[in-house]
Amino acid sequence: MKWVTRQLGDVAQLSLGKMLDEKKNKGEPRPYLANINVRWGEFELGELREMRFQEGEKDRFGLKYGDIVMCEGGESGRCAIWKDETPGMMFQKALHRIRPYECLDSRFLFYDFLHKGKIGGFSGLLTGSTIKHLPAEKLAKLEIRIPEISQQRRIADVLSAYDDLMENNRRRMALLEESARLLYREWFVRLRFPGHTHTHTRVATGLPNGWERKTLGDICTDLRDTVSPDELESDTPYIGLEHMPRRSISLTAWGSAESVTSTKLRFKAGDIVFGKIRPYFHKVGVAFNEGVSSSDAIVMRAAADDLRSFVLMAVSSDEFVAEASQTMREGSKMPRADWKLMVQYPIALPPPALLARFEESIGAITDQLRNLCFQNQKLRTARDLLLPRLMSGEIAV
C-alpha cells in the first residue's frame, strides 16, 4: 500500500488558543480547558474553570468530537483526542487545536503523534533555550506519512482496541474508587456504620461507644527516606506530581528514575503519596509498586496494617484535603501543605472490629485497582510494541 508524505498544515486545520481575560470576556460562561488537563491518550479533566467569552468565539476557540489538543509547551507533543460531545469547550493559548481534514483519520494522526513523541520526532521543531515551545507555524510543517484513508482506519482500529480496553479498565477503577469513598463517608463521616443503631454515644466525647479521639499523627507517619539520583537504578519507578491524577486514590502512572536529577523520597507498595504543592489539586493516592517520589510530595505509612485502608480514605477525603489547603504554607513560588499542621488533624478512630471489617472491604477494592492498573500497563506495552511497526507500514493490516 502506497504511503505519501504531507505537511501537517496541508492535511489538518491548526488553531492556537488565546490567553483568556475574564474581565474582558463578558459573554456566556463556558468550560475552559488548560494544558494541565492534557495527558497522553486521555483527558483527565479535573475541575474545569468557567470563563466568559465574546459572542462568536465559540467556533474559533471551541472543541468538537475528534479534535486533537496538543500542548504548545512542556512535554513535546503531549496530546489527546477530545471525545466529548459537550459544546462550547474552550482552550487556552498554551494549547493547539488540530482538526484533521477528511483525508486524515483523527485516531491515526493521534497515534502518529504518539509515535513521534516516543522517538523524539518533535525535537527539530522546538525553540527556546530553557522553555521549549511548538509554535503553530513550525507545527504546520511537521511531516506526516499517511496511507489512503481506509488503511489509516484499519491501523487506528488495531491500536484503538488496546486503548478501548484500557479505557474500560479506567472506568471500572473509577467506579471502584467511588464505592470506596461512599463506604468511608457512610461509616466514618455520617457514622452509619454496621450496628450504629444499637451503639450508644458517649456524652462526654460525642463519639459512639468504643471510639477514640486521635490525630492523624497517631495513626500514620511521614516517611523521609531520601535518596540521591546516583543511588538509583535507571528503571526504578518514579512518581512525580505530573504523574498523579486529581481526586483518585490510584497511582497508576509513573516514569523512570533515569530522568531524575535531584534528591527523591523512597516509598514501598501500599504507601500513600500526597502532593503537597497546591494541595487543593487533590493529588493523593496509594502506590502499587516500590519506587521513588518527588520531594514535593509527602509519603505516608499507616502505623499498623489494620489502619492502611482507613488512613488512605481519610487523607484522600474531601474534608482532609480542604483542611490541608486551608493550612498550607505560602512558599516563595507555590503554596505547600504543612505536615506539622496536618498531623494535628482530628480523627475519630473506630474500634478494632469495625476497622478490620473496613480493611477487608477497602483492601479488596485496592487489590482490584492494583490488578487493573497492571493490566493497563501490559496493554500499553503491547500497544507500544505494535505502534512503530504499524506507523512505518512494516506491518500491513
C-alpha positions, 0 to 999 in steps of 0.5 A: 500500500502506497504511503505519501508524505504531507505537511501537517498544515496541508492535511489538518486545520491548526488553531492556537488558543488565546490567553483568556481575560475574564474581565474582558470576556463578558459573554456566556460562561463556558468550560475552559480547558488548560494544558494541565488537563492534557495527558497522553491518550486521555483527558483527565479533566479535573475541575474545569474553570468557567470563563466568559467569552465574546459572542462568536468565539465559540467556533474559533476557540471551541472543541468538537468530537475528534479534535486533537489538543496538543500542548504548545509547551512542556512535554513535546507533543503531549496530546489527546483526542477530545471525545466529548460531545459537550459544546462550547469547550474552550482552550487556552493559548498554551494549547493547539487545536488540530482538526484533521481534514477528511483525508486524515483519520483523527485516531491515526494522526493521534497515534502518529503523534504518539509515535513521534513523541516516543522517538523524539520526532518533535525535537527539530521543531522546538525553540527556546533555550530553557522553555521549549515551545511548538509554535503553530507555524513550525507545527504546520510543517511537521511531516506526516506519512499517511496511507489512503484513508481506509488503511489509516482506519484499519491501523487506528482500529488495531491500536484503538482496541488496546486503548478501548480496553484500557479505557474500560479498565479506567472506568471500572477503577473509577467506579471502584474508587467511588464505592470506596469513598461512599463506604468511608463517608457512610461509616466514618463521616455520617457514622452509619456504620454496621450496628450504629443503631444499637451503639450508644454515644458517649456524652462526654466525647460525642463519639459512639461507644468504643471510639477514640479521639486521635490525630492523624499523627497517631495513626500514620507517619511521614516517611523521609527516606531520601535518596540521591539520583546516583543511588538509583537504578535507571528503571526504578519507578518514579512518581512525580506530581505530573504523574498523579491524577486529581481526586483518585486514590490510584497511582497508576502512572509513573516514569523512570528514575533515569530522568531524575536529577535531584534528591527523591523520597523512597516509598514501598507498595501500599504507601500513600503519596500526597502532593503537597504543592497546591494541595487543593489539586487533590493529588493523593493516592496509594502506590502499587509498586516500590519506587521513588517520589518527588520531594514535593510530595509527602509519603505516608505509612499507616502505623499498623496494617489494620489502619492502611485502608482507613488512613488512605480514605481519610487523607484522600477525603474531601474534608482532609484535603480542604483542611490541608489547603486551608493550612498550607504554607505560602512558599516563595513560588507555590503554596505547600501543605504543612505536615506539622499542621496536618498531623494535628488533624482530628480523627475519630478512630473506630474500634478494632472490629469495625476497622478490620471489617473496613480493611477487608472491604477497602483492601479488596477494592485496592487489590482490584485497582492494583490488578487493573492498573497492571493490566493497563500497563501490559496493554500499553506495552503491547500497544507500544510494541505494535505502534512503530511497526504499524506507523512505518507500514512494516506491518500491513493490516 
